[in-house]
């Protein structure tokens, strides 16, 4: 599967690289990156463009594998087959085209305002081939990025819906729900890698921009949503089932106490003691299917992403100081 993903990324990288050479007709001029005749900037742009559509593809392949592991806890086979069919055609082509167009226009607007782009304003597009190509680059990146985010959201929400109504839960054994948490962690890792690739654009003289720090905010937001959304439905079911079970046990404990006499009789009654012990066990059930290992991996992924951004900023500052 990893080899297939690498082949997918390589295909889109070669597509982008060839397309850039066809459009520009000359070496690109590097702006705020390693000044090596544009080779590294072209390579990095191609890598970002190739990796972005690979995110939902890789996530979907992993989700299908996670679904197979969840099959034993499905309420019936029909629901399992329906979900598997939905994942293979999670969105209509027409809607994906619309999402891509919206993303391309939003990215173009952001680059025009100077938030992400190497140019400010639109005045130099006609006179500068590099700026013209940059506009096209941001349109293409906005297209693939919006589609990737939308597909990730759709798959995660579908898993959430399934977890709320189609999966049978044993409150005392949440380990069968591990594929849901793995699905979220896999998505977090893919987006952390994407943001780390973007951080490489910071390296190079002239790339300093304090506004780049705001790029950390989308990383944190996407990471939290990617982890929580797939398990939101099963969280709701756990909380509901836990509340119902606690209500039933409280009622049983009150009824058992009413049939007993003094305190010594109650404390010696094994049935009441078992009810109280079982109630404490249910009360201690966690409402999110996350264990310590999940939080450790999630924290390490975020640290990796934040470290790449901070490391890129540090290298950028060093280069700025040395080359002045």
ChimeraX attribute file (.defattr): number of C-alpha atoms within 10 A of each C-alpha:
attribute: neighborCount
match mode: 1-to-1
recipient: residues
	/A:1	9
	/A:2	8
	/A:3	8
	/A:4	10
	/A:5	16
	/A:6	14
	/A:7	13
	/A:8	17
	/A:9	22
	/A:10	16
	/A:11	13
	/A:12	20
	/A:13	22
	/A:14	16
	/A:15	14
	/A:16	22
	/A:17	19
	/A:18	12
	/A:19	13
	/A:20	21
	/A:21	13
	/A:22	10
	/A:23	13
	/A:24	13
	/A:25	10
	/A:26	11
	/A:27	13
	/A:28	19
	/A:29	17
	/A:30	18
	/A:31	18
	/A:32	17
	/A:33	21
	/A:34	17
	/A:35	14
	/A:36	10
	/A:37	12
	/A:38	15
	/A:39	15
	/A:40	15
	/A:41	21
	/A:42	20
	/A:43	15
	/A:44	18
	/A:45	20
	/A:46	23
	/A:47	21
	/A:48	24
	/A:49	27
	/A:50	24
	/A:51	26
	/A:52	25
	/A:53	22
	/A:54	21
	/A:55	24
	/A:56	23
	/A:57	17
	/A:58	19
	/A:59	21
	/A:60	21
	/A:61	15
	/A:62	17
	/A:63	25
	/A:64	17
	/A:65	13
	/A:66	18
	/A:67	21
	/A:68	12
	/A:69	15
	/A:70	17
	/A:71	16
	/A:72	14
	/A:73	16
	/A:74	18
	/A:75	14
	/A:76	13
	/A:77	11
	/A:78	10
	/A:79	16
	/A:80	21
	/A:81	12
	/A:82	10
	/A:83	18
	/A:84	16
	/A:85	12
	/A:86	13
	/A:87	18
	/A:88	11
	/A:89	10
	/A:90	16
	/A:91	14
	/A:92	8
	/A:93	10
	/A:94	9
	/A:95	11
	/A:96	18
	/A:97	14
	/A:98	14
	/A:99	21
	/A:100	23
	/A:101	19
	/A:102	17
	/A:103	23
	/A:104	24
	/A:105	16
	/A:106	17
	/A:107	25
	/A:108	23
	/A:109	18
	/A:110	16
	/A:111	21
	/A:112	18
	/A:113	14
	/A:114	13
	/A:115	17
	/A:116	17
	/A:117	20
	/A:118	16
	/A:119	19
	/A:120	15
	/A:121	12
	/A:122	13
	/A:123	10
	/A:124	13
	/A:125	15
	/A:126	10
	/A:127	9
	/A:128	11
	/A:129	17
	/A:130	22
	/A:131	21
	/A:132	16
	/A:133	16
	/A:134	20
	/A:135	22
	/A:136	16
	/A:137	21
	/A:138	24
	/A:139	23
	/A:140	20
	/A:141	23
	/A:142	25
	/A:143	26
	/A:144	24
	/A:145	24
	/A:146	24
	/A:147	25
	/A:148	22
	/A:149	18
	/A:150	17
	/A:151	22
	/A:152	20
	/A:153	17
	/A:154	16
	/A:155	21
	/A:156	26
	/A:157	18
	/A:158	18
	/A:159	23
	/A:160	22
	/A:161	17
	/A:162	19
	/A:163	24
	/A:164	19
	/A:165	15
	/A:166	19
	/A:167	22
	/A:168	18
	/A:169	20
	/A:170	13
	/A:171	18
	/A:172	11
	/A:173	9
	/A:174	17
	/A:175	13
	/A:176	16
	/A:177	22
	/A:178	17
	/A:179	20
	/A:180	27
	/A:181	21
	/A:182	18
	/A:183	25
	/A:184	24
	/A:185	21
	/A:186	20
	/A:187	24
	/A:188	24
	/A:189	22
	/A:190	20
	/A:191	22
	/A:192	23
	/A:193	20
	/A:194	19
	/A:195	20
	/A:196	22
	/A:197	19
	/A:198	18
	/A:199	22
	/A:200	20
	/A:201	21
	/A:202	25
	/A:203	23
	/A:204	23
	/A:205	21
	/A:206	15
	/A:207	19
	/A:208	15
	/A:209	10
	/A:210	8
	/A:211	9
	/A:212	15
	/A:213	11
	/A:214	10
	/A:215	15
	/A:216	15
	/A:217	10
	/A:218	11
	/A:219	19
	/A:220	16
	/A:221	10
	/A:222	16
	/A:223	22
	/A:224	16
	/A:225	16
	/A:226	24
	/A:227	24
	/A:228	20
	/A:229	22
	/A:230	27
	/A:231	29
	/A:232	23
	/A:233	23
	/A:234	27
	/A:235	21
	/A:236	17
	/A:237	20
	/A:238	24
	/A:239	17
	/A:240	14
	/A:241	17
	/A:242	19
	/A:243	14
	/A:244	12
	/A:245	16
	/A:246	17
	/A:247	13
	/A:248	12
	/A:249	18
	/A:250	15
	/A:251	12
	/A:252	15
	/A:253	18
	/A:254	11
	/A:255	12
	/A:256	15
	/A:257	17
	/A:258	10
	/A:259	8
	/A:260	14
	/A:261	9
	/A:262	8
	/A:263	10
	/A:264	9
	/A:265	10
	/A:266	17
	/A:267	13
	/A:268	10
	/A:269	14
	/A:270	10
	/A:271	13
	/A:272	19
	/A:273	14
	/A:274	12
	/A:275	16
	/A:276	16
	/A:277	12
	/A:278	14
	/A:279	18
	/A:280	13
	/A:281	12
	/A:282	18
	/A:283	14
	/A:284	12
	/A:285	16
	/A:286	16
	/A:287	18
	/A:288	18
	/A:289	20
	/A:290	20
	/A:291	13
	/A:292	8
	/A:293	9
	/A:294	17
	/A:295	12
	/A:296	10
	/A:297	14
	/A:298	20
	/A:299	12
	/A:300	13
	/A:301	21
	/A:302	20
	/A:303	13
	/A:304	16
	/A:305	24
	/A:306	19
	/A:307	14
	/A:308	20
	/A:309	24
	/A:310	17
	/A:311	17
	/A:312	20
	/A:313	24
	/A:314	14
	/A:315	16
	/A:316	22
	/A:317	18
	/A:318	14
	/A:319	16
	/A:320	16
	/A:321	10
	/A:322	8
	/A:323	9
	/A:324	6
